[in-house]
């Protein structure tokens, strides 16, 4: 089998895909922008194609691969989801519905699709394309705080909890000054959604879709920095979906897959959840980032990238048996501004990675561009693990 992976942006994720391909004896080719170093040191690459930018144009995508042909086209990151389906369609390979999958990247289209499929979600207050539009908007009718988020960026970039019109406009001005992804050179859509603030703890559901049904899932608990940015500082895998929300959440995930024309694949669904309700913040048509697949595999034996590749190839795949026992696995990200304390006796460090090579000068405290590495943890006490990961 010949796999084409479009625009991987993290070495750890690429290495996990490459390991599956090596185990299955599949050829792996990657496409990145010319300046990318993501494949340096990754063993077993069949070919590395370098291009000026990530594009969603069928003509440009076909020109980039020339006469080469593959058995599956796979998105290497969130930005490449649409391109992967466009190119797969052109090559006659498995793909999601090319028109409907665009809602997985455009947050405005996503809200519309969710509304049509009865997905519980925050209410959209308005969409803004400029500071001038904000100044003309009747903010006196709005109950603050609100959430401001870009239409199609990634990694929670410029997502803010805002308490005033001035905060909204300051966020919007910074966002509109950011024109394209430095990882893929893909141009961003100018504009932002303003949404009602959904309170409560934040989670994600990692889902495997086969024949339009969720056949495997794993709940991830998120730990965030303080508002207004609320950056992710860690994760825990191993909790169960509360019984009162289980059916509603899994049904909502299946309706999202249906809304996107996804018969098979892997999804990452982010949501707020409290005792009374769930509210879907957004979803993505690819495996989760942030090293979460590592702890999902440790906790559940569920290899998300393997499931993703099998889905794109149209091959059969068997879900692992659900994990049993009290042990939890988690990730704690390292930051210069974070207090480094010894882990509790009940928490074991499985492995730690320290790397300051990807930090960006001037990046916000606790943002992804300030990470200095991470620790993968195993905890016999769920409370001790959560307290340690959540402490700033």
LINKA-V731721 format. One record per pair of residues at least 12 apart in sequence whose C-alpha atoms are under 10 Angstrom apart, sorted by the first residue. I is the first residue (numbers start at 1). J is the second residue. If there is no record, write none. Layout:
BEGIN
{{I	J} {I	J}}
END
This chain:
BEGIN
{{1	21} {1	24} {1	25} {1	26} {1	27} {1	28} {1	70} {1	71} {1	72} {1	313} {2	21} {2	25} {2	26} {2	27} {2	28} {2	29} {2	46} {2	69} {2	70} {2	71} {2	72} {2	73} {2	313} {3	17} {3	18} {3	21} {3	26} {3	27} {3	28} {3	29} {3	30} {3	46} {3	69} {3	70} {3	71} {3	72} {3	73} {3	74} {3	309} {3	312} {3	313} {4	27} {4	28} {4	29} {4	30} {4	31} {4	46} {4	47} {4	48} {4	49} {4	65} {4	68} {4	69} {4	70} {4	71} {4	72} {4	73} {4	74} {4	75} {4	76} {4	84} {4	88} {5	17} {5	18} {5	28} {5	29} {5	30} {5	31} {5	32} {5	48} {5	72} {5	73} {5	74} {5	75} {5	76} {5	77} {5	80} {5	84} {5	309} {6	29} {6	30} {6	31} {6	32} {6	33} {6	49} {6	54} {6	73} {6	74} {6	75} {6	76} {6	77} {6	79} {6	80} {6	81} {6	83} {6	84} {6	87} {7	30} {7	31} {7	32} {7	33} {7	36} {7	38} {7	49} {7	50} {7	51} {7	53} {7	54} {7	74} {7	75} {7	76} {7	77} {7	78} {7	79} {7	80} {7	81} {7	83} {7	84} {7	183} {7	184} {8	30} {8	31} {8	32} {8	33} {8	36} {8	38} {8	39} {8	74} {8	75} {8	76} {8	77} {8	78} {8	79} {8	80} {8	183} {8	184} {9	32} {9	33} {9	36} {9	37} {9	38} {9	39} {9	76} {9	77} {9	78} {9	79} {9	183} {9	184} {10	36} {10	37} {10	38} {10	39} {10	76} {10	77} {10	183} {10	289} {10	290} {10	291} {11	37} {11	38} {11	39} {11	40} {11	41} {11	42} {12	38} {12	39} {12	42} {12	289} {12	290} {12	291} {12	294} {13	38} {13	76} {13	77} {13	287} {13	288} {13	289} {13	290} {13	291} {13	293} {13	294} {13	305} {14	30} {14	38} {14	39} {14	42} {14	76} {14	77} {14	305} {15	38} {15	39} {15	41} {15	42} {15	43} {15	44} {15	45} {16	42} {16	293} {16	294} {16	303} {16	304} {16	305} {16	306} {17	76} {17	304} {17	305} {17	306} {17	308} {17	309} {18	42} {18	43} {18	44} {18	45} {18	305} {19	42} {19	43} {19	44} {19	305} {19	306} {20	303} {20	305} {20	306} {20	307} {20	309} {21	44} {21	45} {21	306} {21	309} {22	43} {22	44} {22	45} {25	44} {26	44} {26	45} {26	46} {26	71} {27	44} {27	45} {27	46} {27	47} {27	70} {27	71} {28	44} {28	45} {28	46} {28	47} {28	48} {28	70} {29	44} {29	45} {29	46} {29	47} {29	48} {29	49} {29	70} {29	73} {30	45} {30	46} {30	47} {30	48} {30	49} {30	50} {30	73} {30	74} {30	76} {31	47} {31	48} {31	49} {31	50} {31	51} {31	53} {31	54} {31	64} {31	65} {31	76} {32	48} {32	49} {32	50} {32	51} {32	52} {32	53} {32	54} {32	76} {32	183} {32	184} {32	185} {33	49} {33	50} {33	51} {33	52} {33	53} {33	54} {33	182} {33	183} {33	184} {33	185} {33	186} {34	49} {34	50} {34	51} {34	52} {34	53} {34	184} {35	50} {35	51} {35	52} {35	182} {35	183} {35	184} {36	50} {36	51} {36	182} {36	183} {36	184} {38	183} {49	64} {49	65} {50	64} {50	65} {51	64} {51	65} {51	184} {52	64} {52	184} {52	185} {52	186} {53	181} {53	182} {53	183} {53	184} {53	185} {53	186} {53	187} {54	79} {54	80} {54	83} {54	181} {54	183} {54	184} {54	185} {54	186} {54	187} {55	79} {55	80} {55	82} {55	83} {55	84} {55	86} {55	184} {55	185} {55	186} {55	187} {56	79} {56	80} {56	81} {56	82} {56	83} {56	84} {56	85} {56	86} {56	87} {56	186} {57	82} {57	83} {57	86} {57	87} {58	83} {58	85} {58	86} {58	87} {58	88} {58	89} {58	90} {59	86} {59	87} {59	90} {60	87} {61	83} {61	84} {61	86} {61	87} {61	90} {62	86} {62	87} {62	90} {62	91} {65	87} {69	91} {70	88} {70	91} {70	92} {70	93} {70	313} {71	88} {71	91} {71	92} {71	93} {71	94} {71	312} {71	313} {71	314} {72	84} {72	85} {72	87} {72	88} {72	91} {72	92} {72	93} {72	94} {72	95} {72	309} {72	310} {72	311} {72	312} {72	313} {72	314} {73	85} {73	86} {73	87} {73	88} {73	89} {73	91} {73	93} {73	94} {73	95} {73	309} {73	312} {73	313} {74	87} {74	88} {74	94} {74	95} {74	286} {74	308} {74	309} {74	311} {74	312} {74	313} {75	285} {75	286} {75	287} {75	308} {75	309} {75	312} {76	286} {76	287} {77	154} {77	183} {77	184} {77	285} {77	286} {77	287} {77	288} {77	289} {78	104} {78	105} {78	152} {78	153} {78	154} {78	155} {78	284} {78	285} {78	286} {78	287} {78	288} {78	289} {79	105} {79	152} {79	153} {79	154} {79	181} {79	183} {79	184} {79	185} {79	186} {79	188} {80	105} {80	184} {80	186} {80	286} {81	96} {81	98} {81	101} {81	102} {81	104} {81	105} {81	284} {81	285} {81	286} {82	95} {82	96} {82	97} {82	98} {82	99} {82	100} {82	101} {82	102} {82	103} {82	104} {82	105} {82	285} {83	98} {83	102} {84	96} {84	98} {84	312} {85	97} {85	98} {85	99} {85	101} {85	102} {85	312} {86	98} {86	99} {86	101} {88	312} {93	312} {93	313} {93	314} {94	263} {94	264} {94	311} {94	312} {94	313} {94	314} {95	261} {95	262} {95	263} {95	264} {95	265} {95	311} {95	312} {95	313} {95	314} {96	257} {96	260} {96	261} {96	262} {96	263} {96	264} {96	265} {96	285} {96	312} {97	258} {97	259} {97	260} {97	261} {97	262} {97	263} {98	260} {98	261} {98	262} {99	260} {99	261} {100	113} {100	258} {100	259} {100	260} {100	261} {100	262} {101	257} {101	258} {101	259} {101	260} {101	261} {101	262} {101	284} {101	285} {102	260} {102	285} {103	152} {103	256} {103	259} {103	260} {103	283} {103	284} {103	285} {104	152} {104	256} {104	257} {104	259} {104	260} {104	267} {104	282} {104	283} {104	284} {104	285} {104	286} {105	151} {105	152} {105	153} {105	154} {105	282} {105	283} {105	284} {105	285} {106	150} {106	151} {106	152} {106	153} {106	189} {107	149} {107	150} {107	151} {107	152} {107	153} {107	192} {107	193} {107	281} {107	282} {107	283} {108	124} {108	126} {108	127} {108	150} {108	151} {108	152} {108	191} {108	192} {108	193} {109	151} {110	151} {110	256} {110	259} {110	260} {110	281} {110	282} {110	283} {110	284} {111	123} {111	124} {111	193} {111	280} {111	281} {111	282} {112	124} {113	255} {113	256} {113	258} {113	259} {113	260} {114	252} {114	255} {114	256} {114	259} {114	260} {114	280} {114	282} {116	255} {116	259} {117	252} {117	254} {117	255} {117	256} {117	258} {117	259} {118	252} {118	255} {118	256} {119	248} {119	249} {119	251} {119	252} {119	253} {119	254} {119	255} {119	256} {119	278} {119	279} {119	280} {120	248} {120	249} {120	252} {120	271} {120	277} {120	278} {120	279} {120	280} {120	281} {121	195} {121	196} {121	198} {121	271} {121	272} {121	278} {121	279} {121	280} {121	281} {121	282} {122	147} {122	195} {122	196} {122	197} {122	198} {122	199} {122	271} {122	272} {122	278} {122	279} {122	280} {122	281} {122	282} {123	194} {123	195} {123	196} {123	197} {123	198} {123	279} {124	146} {124	147} {124	193} {124	194} {124	195} {124	196} {124	197} {125	139} {125	142} {125	143} {125	146} {125	147} {125	148} {125	193} {125	194} {125	195} {125	196} {126	148} {126	192} {126	193} {126	194} {126	195} {126	196} {127	148} {127	149} {127	150} {127	151} {127	191} {127	192} {127	193} {127	194} {127	195} {128	148} {128	150} {128	151} {128	169} {128	172} {128	190} {128	191} {128	192} {128	193} {128	194} {129	150} {129	151} {129	172} {129	176} {129	189} {129	190} {129	191} {129	192} {129	193} {130	169} {130	172} {130	173} {130	175} {130	176} {130	190} {130	191} {130	192} {131	168} {131	169} {131	170} {131	171} {131	172} {131	173} {131	176} {131	191} {132	169} {133	169} {134	165} {134	166} {134	168} {134	169} {134	172} {135	165} {135	166} {135	169} {137	165} {138	165} {139	164} {139	165} {140	165} {142	164} {142	165} {142	196} {143	163} {143	164} {143	196} {143	197} {144	161} {144	162} {144	163} {144	164} {144	165} {144	195} {144	196} {144	197} {145	160} {145	161} {145	162} {145	163} {145	164} {145	165} {145	168} {145	195} {145	196} {145	197} {145	198} {146	160} {146	161} {146	162} {146	163} {146	164} {146	165} {146	167} {146	168} {146	193} {146	194} {146	195} {146	196} {146	197} {146	198} {147	159} {147	160} {147	161} {147	162} {147	163} {147	168} {147	192} {147	193} {147	194} {147	195} {147	196} {147	197} {147	198} {147	228} {147	229} {148	160} {148	161} {148	162} {148	167} {148	168} {148	169} {148	171} {148	172} {148	192} {148	193} {148	194} {148	195} {148	196} {148	197} {149	161} {149	168} {149	171} {149	172} {149	175} {149	191} {149	192} {149	193} {149	194} {149	195} {150	171} {150	172} {150	175} {150	176} {150	188} {150	189} {150	190} {150	191} {150	192} {150	193} {150	194} {151	188} {151	189} {151	190} {151	191} {151	192} {151	193} {152	187} {152	188} {152	189} {152	190} {152	191} {152	192} {153	175} {153	178} {153	179} {153	180} {153	181} {153	186} {153	187} {153	188} {153	189} {153	190} {153	192} {154	181} {155	231} {155	232} {155	289} {155	290} {155	367} {155	368} {155	369} {156	229} {156	230} {156	231} {156	232} {156	367} {156	368} {157	175} {157	178} {157	229} {157	231} {157	367} {157	368} {158	171} {158	172} {158	174} {158	175} {158	176} {158	178} {158	192} {158	228} {158	229} {159	171} {159	172} {159	175} {159	192} {159	193} {159	194} {159	228} {159	229} {159	230} {159	231} {160	172} {160	194} {160	227} {160	228} {160	229} {160	230} {160	231} {161	194} {161	195} {161	196} {161	197} {161	227} {161	228} {161	229} {161	230} {162	194} {162	197} {162	227} {162	228} {162	229} {163	228} {167	228} {168	192} {168	194} {171	192} {172	190} {172	191} {172	192} {172	193} {173	191} {175	188} {175	190} {175	191} {175	192} {176	188} {176	189} {176	190} {176	191} {176	192} {177	190} {178	190} {195	281} {198	271} {198	272} {198	273} {198	278} {198	279} {198	280} {198	281} {199	272} {199	273} {199	274} {199	279} {200	271} {200	272} {200	273} {200	274} {200	275} {200	277} {200	278} {200	279} {201	221} {201	222} {201	223} {201	224} {201	271} {201	272} {201	273} {201	274} {201	278} {202	220} {202	221} {202	222} {202	223} {202	224} {202	270} {202	271} {202	272} {202	273} {202	274} {202	278} {202	279} {202	280} {202	281} {203	219} {203	220} {203	221} {203	222} {203	223} {203	235} {203	236} {203	269} {203	270} {203	271} {203	272} {203	273} {203	278} {203	280} {203	281} {204	218} {204	219} {204	220} {204	221} {204	222} {204	235} {204	237} {204	267} {204	268} {204	269} {204	270} {204	271} {204	272} {204	273} {204	280} {204	281} {204	282} {204	283} {204	288} {205	217} {205	218} {205	219} {205	220} {205	221} {205	241} {205	249} {205	250} {205	253} {205	267} {205	268} {205	269} {205	270} {205	271} {205	283} {205	288} {206	218} {206	219} {206	220} {206	253} {206	266} {206	267} {206	268} {206	269} {206	270} {206	283} {206	284} {206	286} {206	287} {206	288} {206	292} {206	293} {206	296} {206	302} {206	304} {207	219} {207	250} {207	253} {207	254} {207	257} {207	265} {207	266} {207	267} {207	268} {207	269} {207	285} {207	286} {207	287} {207	288} {207	304} {207	307} {208	264} {208	265} {208	266} {208	267} {208	268} {208	286} {208	287} {208	302} {208	303} {208	304} {208	307} {208	308} {208	311} {208	319} {209	253} {209	254} {209	257} {209	262} {209	263} {209	264} {209	265} {209	266} {209	267} {209	307} {209	308} {209	311} {210	262} {210	263} {210	264} {210	265} {210	266} {210	307} {210	311} {210	314} {210	316} {210	317} {211	262} {211	263} {211	264} {211	265} {212	253} {212	254} {212	255} {212	256} {212	257} {212	258} {212	261} {212	262} {212	263} {212	264} {212	265} {213	250} {213	251} {213	253} {213	254} {213	255} {213	257} {213	258} {213	262} {213	263} {213	264} {214	250} {214	251} {214	253} {214	254} {214	257} {214	264} {214	265} {214	266} {214	267} {215	250} {215	318} {215	319} {215	320} {216	266} {216	300} {216	302} {216	304} {216	307} {216	318} {216	319} {216	320} {216	321} {216	322} {217	241} {217	250} {217	266} {217	267} {217	268} {217	296} {217	300} {217	302} {217	304} {217	319} {217	322} {218	237} {218	238} {218	239} {218	240} {218	241} {218	268} {218	293} {218	296} {218	297} {218	299} {218	300} {218	302} {218	304} {218	322} {219	236} {219	237} {219	238} {219	239} {219	240} {219	241} {219	269} {219	296} {220	235} {220	236} {220	237} {220	238} {220	239} {220	240} {220	241} {220	268} {220	269} {220	270} {220	292} {220	295} {220	296} {220	329} {220	330} {221	234} {221	235} {221	236} {221	237} {221	238} {221	239} {221	270} {221	330} {221	386} {222	234} {222	235} {222	236} {222	237} {222	270} {222	271} {222	272} {222	330} {222	331} {222	386} {222	389} {222	390} {223	235} {223	236} {223	331} {223	332} {223	386} {223	387} {223	389} {223	390} {223	391} {223	392} {224	366} {224	389} {224	390} {224	391} {224	392} {225	365} {225	366} {225	367} {225	390} {225	391} {225	392} {226	366} {226	392} {229	364} {229	365} {229	366} {229	367} {230	366} {230	367} {231	364} {231	365} {231	366} {231	367} {231	368} {232	290} {232	332} {232	333} {232	366} {232	367} {232	368} {232	390} {233	290} {233	331} {233	332} {233	333} {233	334} {233	335} {233	338} {233	366} {233	367} {233	368} {233	371} {233	374} {233	389} {233	390} {233	391} {233	392} {234	290} {234	291} {234	292} {234	330} {234	331} {234	332} {234	333} {234	334} {234	374} {234	375} {234	376} {234	386} {234	388} {234	389} {234	390} {234	391} {235	290} {235	291} {235	292} {235	295} {235	329} {235	330} {235	331} {235	332} {235	333} {235	376} {235	377} {235	385} {235	386} {235	389} {235	390} {236	292} {236	295} {236	296} {236	299} {236	328} {236	329} {236	330} {236	331} {236	332} {236	376} {236	377} {236	378} {236	379} {236	382} {236	385} {236	386} {236	389} {236	390} {237	292} {237	293} {237	294} {237	295} {237	296} {237	297} {237	298} {237	299} {237	300} {237	327} {237	328} {237	329} {237	330} {237	331} {237	378} {237	382} {238	295} {238	296} {238	298} {238	299} {238	300} {238	323} {238	324} {238	325} {238	326} {238	327} {238	328} {238	329} {238	330} {238	382} {239	299} {239	326} {239	327} {239	328} {239	329} {239	382} {241	273} {242	273} {242	274} {242	275} {244	275} {244	276} {244	277} {245	273} {245	274} {245	275} {245	276} {245	277} {245	278} {248	277} {248	278} {249	269} {249	271} {249	273} {249	277} {249	278} {249	279} {249	280} {252	269} {252	278} {252	280} {253	267} {253	268} {253	269} {253	280} {253	283} {254	267} {256	269} {256	283} {256	284} {256	285} {257	283} {257	284} {257	285} {260	285} {262	285} {263	311} {264	307} {264	308} {264	310} {264	311} {264	312} {264	314} {265	285} {265	286} {265	287} {265	304} {265	305} {265	307} {265	308} {265	309} {265	310} {265	311} {265	312} {265	314} {266	284} {266	285} {266	286} {266	287} {266	288} {266	304} {266	305} {266	306} {266	307} {266	308} {266	309} {266	311} {266	312} {267	283} {267	284} {267	285} {267	286} {267	287} {267	288} {267	304} {267	308} {268	282} {268	283} {268	284} {268	285} {268	286} {268	287} {268	288} {268	289} {269	281} {269	282} {269	283} {269	284} {269	285} {269	286} {269	287} {269	288} {270	282} {270	283} {270	284} {270	288} {271	283} {285	308} {286	304} {286	305} {286	308} {287	303} {287	304} {287	305} {287	306} {287	307} {287	308} {288	304} {288	305} {290	331} {290	333} {290	368} {290	374} {291	330} {291	331} {291	333} {291	374} {291	376} {292	304} {292	329} {292	330} {292	331} {292	376} {293	305} {294	329} {294	330} {294	331} {294	376} {295	328} {295	329} {295	330} {295	331} {295	376} {295	377} {295	378} {296	328} {296	329} {296	330} {297	320} {297	329} {298	323} {298	328} {298	329} {298	330} {298	376} {298	378} {299	322} {299	323} {299	324} {299	325} {299	327} {299	328} {299	329} {299	330} {299	378} {300	320} {300	321} {300	322} {300	323} {300	324} {300	328} {300	329} {301	319} {301	320} {301	321} {301	322} {301	323} {302	318} {302	319} {302	320} {302	321} {302	322} {302	323} {303	319} {303	320} {307	319} {325	380} {326	379} {326	380} {326	381} {326	382} {327	347} {327	378} {327	379} {327	380} {327	381} {327	382} {327	385} {328	347} {328	377} {328	378} {328	379} {328	380} {328	381} {328	382} {328	383} {328	385} {328	386} {329	347} {329	348} {329	349} {329	350} {329	376} {329	377} {329	378} {329	379} {329	380} {329	382} {329	385} {329	386} {330	347} {330	349} {330	350} {330	375} {330	376} {330	377} {330	378} {330	379} {330	382} {330	385} {330	386} {330	388} {330	389} {331	349} {331	350} {331	351} {331	352} {331	374} {331	375} {331	376} {331	377} {331	378} {331	385} {331	389} {332	352} {332	373} {332	374} {332	375} {332	376} {332	377} {332	385} {332	386} {332	388} {332	389} {332	390} {332	391} {333	352} {333	353} {333	354} {333	366} {333	368} {333	370} {333	371} {333	372} {333	373} {333	374} {333	375} {333	376} {333	389} {334	352} {334	353} {334	354} {334	355} {334	356} {334	366} {334	370} {334	371} {334	372} {334	373} {334	374} {334	375} {334	392} {335	356} {335	359} {335	365} {335	366} {335	367} {335	368} {335	369} {335	370} {335	371} {335	372} {335	373} {335	374} {335	392} {336	356} {336	365} {336	366} {336	370} {336	371} {336	372} {337	365} {337	366} {337	370} {337	371} {337	392} {338	365} {338	366} {338	391} {338	392} {339	391} {339	392} {340	391} {340	392} {341	388} {341	391} {341	392} {342	388} {343	377} {343	379} {343	384} {343	385} {343	387} {343	388} {343	389} {344	379} {344	381} {344	384} {344	385} {344	387} {344	388} {345	379} {345	380} {345	381} {345	384} {346	378} {346	379} {346	380} {346	381} {346	382} {346	383} {346	384} {346	385} {347	377} {347	378} {347	379} {347	380} {347	381} {347	382} {347	384} {347	385} {347	386} {347	388} {348	375} {348	376} {348	377} {348	378} {348	379} {348	380} {348	385} {349	375} {349	376} {349	377} {349	378} {349	379} {350	375} {350	376} {350	377} {350	378} {350	379} {351	374} {351	375} {351	376} {351	377} {351	378} {352	373} {352	374} {352	375} {352	376} {352	377} {353	372} {353	373} {353	374} {353	375} {353	376} {354	371} {354	372} {354	373} {354	374} {354	375} {355	371} {355	372} {355	373} {355	374} {356	369} {356	370} {356	371} {356	372} {356	373} {357	369} {357	370} {357	371} {357	372} {357	373} {358	370} {358	371} {358	372} {358	373} {359	371} {359	372} {359	373} {366	392} {375	389} {377	389}}
END
